[in-house]
Amino acid sequence: MDIDPRNDVPPELVEQRKRGVIEPNMDELESINLGTNELPKIIKIGITLSPLEKEKLISLLKANITAFAWSYEDMLGIDPDIVQHFIPTNPLKKPVKQKLRRLKLEWA
């Protein structure tokens, strides 16, 4: 696999990008904790990385750990209405249980 020296992007990805089709990366993943045991910050990286690439990636992520939001509390300025699920119901009405709807066996 040749790599374009101008931008280090494999030519297969350049062709996929031109066609508008980017194939998903189906590599197996490895969990890495960037935080502590008390406050874990888990990320997943591909196991196909070389040890040097893995080490560089982890050091880069640790150096920029404040750039990531690990919880809603880390996203200052975000309106809670955007991130909270809400089902509008009338508190004066009694909930009604709907009858069970069965699917055809072919659809299930």
N, C-alpha and C positions, 0 to 999 in steps of 0.2 A: 504494500500500500504506500504510494508516494504521497508526500506531504508538500503542499504549496509553501515555499519558504517565505512568502510575503506575509502570510497570516496563520500559518500552522494549522490550516483546516484541511482534512483529508478530501481529495477530489470527489469521493463518493458522496460526501455530505454536501459539497458544492453543487453537484448534479441534482441531488434530491431537493435542495433548496430552490434551484432554478425551476424544477418541475412542480414545486409547491407541495412536495410530499416528503415529509421527514419521518423516517421510521423510528418507532419507539426503541429506547435502549432497554433490552431485556436481560442485561447482565444481572448476575446475582449480587446482592447487596450485603454489606457488612455494617453493623451498627457501631458508631464511635461516640463516646461520651466526651463532649468538650467542656463540661462543667465538673462538678464534684459529685461525690456519692450522695451528699445531702441535697444538692441542687443539680440534678442531672440535666444536661442539655444534649439530647441524643440527635445525631444526624446519621444518614446512611450514605455510604460511598460504595462504588463498584469494587468488586474483589479483583478485577482484571488490571487494576493499576499496579505499576511497578512499585517496589518499596520506596524508591526515591520520590516518585510522583505522589505516593500516599503521604509521605513525610512532609513534602512541600505543601500539599493541599491542607493537611491538618494544621500546620503552622500558620498558613494564610488565614484559615477559618478562625483559629484562636486569636490571631492578631486583630481580626475584625469582628470579634464576637458581639460587640455592641451594635453592629449594623443589623442584627437579626432580632425579630420580635419572638420571644419564647412564650409569651402569654399576652393576654389582653392588656394587662397592666403595663407592659412594655410599649404599647402603642398609644402614647400620649397624644391627645388631640383628636382621637377617633370617637365619633359620636356612638354611645352604647346602642342606640336604636339601629345602627347598621349591623352590629355584630350579635345582637340578641334576637333569638327567635320569639315571635309573638303570634298567637292565634287569637284573632278578635272574636270574642264570645260575649253574649249578653249575660251578665251575672244574674239577671232576674228570671231567666229561662232555665227549665230543667233539662239536663242532657238527655238525648234520645239515643238508645242503642239501635243501630241499624241491623237489618237481617244479614246473615252471612251470604256472600255472593260466591258461588262456586264457579270455577273455570273448567272449560273442557280439558280433558286429559292431554290432548295434543298441545294446548297452550301452556300448560303448567310446566 
